[in-house]
Amino acid sequence: MRDFYELSPAGRARRVRRVATRALEAYDVEVRAVRLLTNEMNGIFRVDATDGRRFALRVGRGGQVGHSVRQVRSETEWLAALVRDTDLRVSAPVPNVAGDTVTEVEVDGVPGRRNCVLFRWLPGRLLDRDLSRANMAMYGALAARLHEHAERFEPSPGFDIVRYDRVFPFDEPVVLFDEGRSTFVSEAQRDVFAAAAAIVQQAIDELHLREPMRVLHGDLHRWNVLIDGGEAAAFDFEDLVWGWPVQDLAIALYYLADEPDHLSLRAAFRAGYERVRPWPDTTGMAIDRFIAGRALVLANDVELLEEPEYRAKAPEWIARFERRVRRILERP
């Protein structure tokens, strides 16, 4: 059998589909159809049941940038609390027949044990398809309401997620500054990233002195938000972290930086947020520092990805991260 990462993207998707089929056997769902939506990082499948219900099944990726089963269970714990405590539209997890929100599956030809989660289907269109100011305001209000709930959320003793109190928060090796282990970063780029890491850590240290940490979505970008019927909905909480709201907002705003009207989009996002709660960046500098921090995390991830098509694009991506970091470092 060929190595998983020697296969084409379509070949890898076919093997991940075997994981999805095995996982669905653990649920009280009579399946009519399963359709792959994406296998870019995780495998995401639309599942149609014979009784008309619709679900999304996520097959978690393995390797160095995957998530542990304890982290995924913690993700589903906060999602369940959001469903119970609020009227926010989020991707509600569905327990399997054993009552577990995570189904671990291992099949031949797919490396590692994959963490699978079944979610109730969230209708809507991706925010990315319509970055209107009205939608950006709804996006900001959604972020604020998530932060509002996080302030009063009381996790169980087993709740276990990473802490964004360091530049690289996730449980993966940091190779970005290691000349012997990084493949795509030049010495000059490494110097730029090191300077950015220093200002990100300084921002973290300042936050530690001012306010307590709370649970954050950790990946609330424009492709993880749906718009439907005048409401915004959030999904893909897999990168859940302990941190501070400015870090969450920086991740959201990072992906707007190259839009020609990014300043007006950012202003609309902030206006929506402030309808719910005060804007947390009182200095006007923290969010931009954490935008640089997001670039560092992504650059390190790129070094760790194993898919050949991603590695082929790595130099282009690293150059983009460097440009974004430089823009922030060069601001007065």
N, C-alpha and C positions, 0 to 999 in steps of 0.2 A: 504493500500500500504506500502511495506517495506521501511524502511529508506534507502536512497541512499547508505550510507556508510556501511550498513549491507549486501549489495549485493556483489556477486562475481565480479571480474574484468570484466568478460563477461557480467554480468547483468548490471553493470554500463555503459559499452560501448553501450549496446542496448538502454538504456535511453538517452545517449548522442547522439546517432544516431537520435532520435526523434527531438532533438534540431537542428541537422544538416538539417533534412528534412524540418523543419519549416523555417529555415534561408534561404534555397535555393529558397523558394517561393518568396523571395524579390528580386530576380535577373532575369535579362532578359536572362536566360539560360534554354534551353530545355534539361532537364537532361535525359541521357540514363542509367547511372549507377553511384552508389556511393559505395565506398569501404573504410572501415576503415583502416588506416595505423598504427595509434598508439593512445592509450588513456592513456599514462603513466602520463602525466601532463595535457596538453591540449588534446582535441580530434582533430585529424588530419585526414581528409578524402580526398581521390582522387575522383574527380568529372569528369566524362566523359560526354560531351554534344553530342547531336545527330548530330551536324554539324562538329564533329571531334575535337573541341577544348577540352582542358583538363585544369583543375583547381585544386587547393588545398584549401579546406575549413578548417579553424581553428575555433574550438569551444573553447573559452577560459574557463579556470577552474574558479570556484567560490572559496569561502572560504577566509581565511586570507592571502593567498599568491597569490590571483588573482590580475588582473589589472583593473583599473577603465576605464570607457569608454573614458574619456578625455585623458588618457595615450595612449590608443589604437589609438585614432584619431590622436594623435601627432606622433605615430609610422608611420601611413600611410602617414602623411604629409611629413616626411623625405624621405620615400620610393618613393613617387611621385616626390620629388625634385631630388633624385638620378637618377630616370628614365629619367627625363627631362634634367638634366644637364650633365650627364655622359653616357658612354657606359658600365658601370659596370652591371653585371648580378645580379640582386636582385629580390626578390619576389614582383612583382608589384601588388598593390591592385586593385581590380575591384569594382567600385561603384555599389550600388544596384539601383533599379529603381527610388528611391527617391534622388539619387545623393550622398548618404552617404557611406563612406567606411567602416562603422561599422554597423552591424545589431544586435540589441539587441533582445534576444529571451528568453522567460520564458515558461517552460512547467511543468505540474504536475509531481512530482516524481524526479525532478532534482533541487537541492537547488540553489536558487539565480537566478538572471538574467544573462545570458551568453552573452558575447561579441563575435560576430562571424564576421570573415573577410574572404572574398574570394580572392584568389591570382591566378594570372596566373601561370601555371605550369612551374617549372624550371627543365629542364632535367639535368641528370648527376648522378654520383655515389658519395656517401658520402666519404669525405676525410678520414674518419676513416678506410675505407677499404684498403687504400693504402697510408701509411705515408712515401712515398718516399721523398728523399731530394728535388727532382724537384717539387713535389706537395707542400712540405712545403714552398719552395721559392715562389710559386704562392700564397699560403695562406698569407705569410707575405706581399707580394705586394698588395693583396686585402685589408688587414688591413690598409696599408699605404694610399691607395687611398680613403678609407672611411674617414680616418682622414684628408686627404687633402681637401675633399669636406666639411667636418664638419667645417673647418676653415672659409669658406666663406658662409656657410648656414645661411640664415636669416629667422628665423621662423615667423609664423603669431602671432598676439597678443594672440590668444587662445592656443598656443603651451604650453603644461603643462606636464612635466615629472619630475621625482625625481632627486635630486641632490646627486651625490656621493661625498659629502663633509663631510660625517660622516661614521663611520665604517659600519653601517647597513643602506643602503640608501633607502630601499623600504618601502612602507606604510604598515607595518605589525608590530605586537608587538614584542619587543625584550625580549625573555624569557630565553635566554641562560645562563644568570648570576643570574637568579631568582630561588633559590632553591625550592621555593614553587610552581613554575609554570613549570619548566623544568622537564622532566620525565626521560631522558636517559643519562644525563650528571652527572658524579661523581664530588665530590668536587675537586679531584686532576685535573681532566680534566678542570673543571671550572677555576682553577688557571692558567693553561696553556693558555686557551683561553683569559683570562683577560690580561695576559702579551702580547699576540699577539695583542689584541685590542689597547693597548697603543702604540705599534710601528706603527700600521696602522694609527692611528690618528695623530701621529707625522709626518708620510709621507704626509698625507693630508695637514696638516698645512704648511709644507715646500712648497708644490706645490702651495698653495694659494699665497705665497709670490713671486712666480717666473713667473707664466703664467696664462692666463685666461682659464676658463672652455669652453668646447665645447660639442656638442652632440656626444654620443658614442653608438655603437651597444649594448654593455653591456652584451652580451652572445655569443661572437664570438668563440665558441669552435668547435672542430673537427667534431661534429655531426650537426652543423649548416652551414657547408660549403660543396658545391658540386664541383666536378671536371668533366669538360666536354670539349672535344676538345682542351685541352691545356689551358683552362681558369678555374679560380676559381669563384664560385658564392656564395653569402651569402643569407640566409633566416632567419626567426624567429628573427625579430627585436623587439620583444615584451618587452624586458627588457631595452629599451632605457633609457639612463641616461645623465644628464649633468656631465661631469667629465674631466679627463685628459687622453691622449693616453696611458700612462703607465698602467692605470687601465684596459683598454681594452686588452692590450698585456698580462698582468698578467692572465686574465681570459683565454685567448687562451693557454698560456703556462702551466697553472695549470694542465690541463688534459694530459700533456705529462710527468709529473714528474715520473710516475712509468714505463715508457718505458725503456728497457735496454739501448737503444741508445739515451736517451733523450737529451744529450748534443749536439750530432750532429744534431738532429732534431731542437733543439732550434737555433743552429748556422745557419742552412739553412733557417729557418723562419726569422731570423734577416737579413740575406743576401738579401732575397727577399724584405723585408721592406726597406732596405737601398738603393735599386735600385730606389726607389720612393722618399724617404724623410729621413732625419737624424733619427737615433735611439733616442728616447726621454729620455731614462734612462741614463743621463750623469754621475750619481754617481755609477752605477752598483748595487745599493741596492734597489731602489724603486720598481722594478718589483717583487722581491722576497718578499718584505713586503706586496705587494698587492696580491700575491699568498696566503700568510697567511690570508689576508683579505677575499679572496674568500672562504677559508675553514670556516671562521667564519660565513659568510652569509649562506652558505649551511647547517652548523650545526644548525643555528637558524631555517632555513626552515624545516629541518627534525623534529624539535620539534613541528612544527605547522601542519604538514601533517596529514590528517584524514584517509587515506586509510589504512586498516588493514595490507595489505601486505607490505606497506612502514614502518609502525610502527614496524613490526616484524623484519625488517632489520636495524632499527635505531641504535641499539647498535654497530653493525658492522660498519655502516657508520660513527658514531661519533668517533669510535676508529681510523678509517682511517684519518679523519680530524685532529685528535690529532697528529697522526704520522707526517703528512705533516707540521703542525704548528711547532712541536718540531724540525724538521730538519732545519727549518729556524731560529728558536730562538737559536739553538745551534751552528750556524755558527759563526766563529770568525769575 
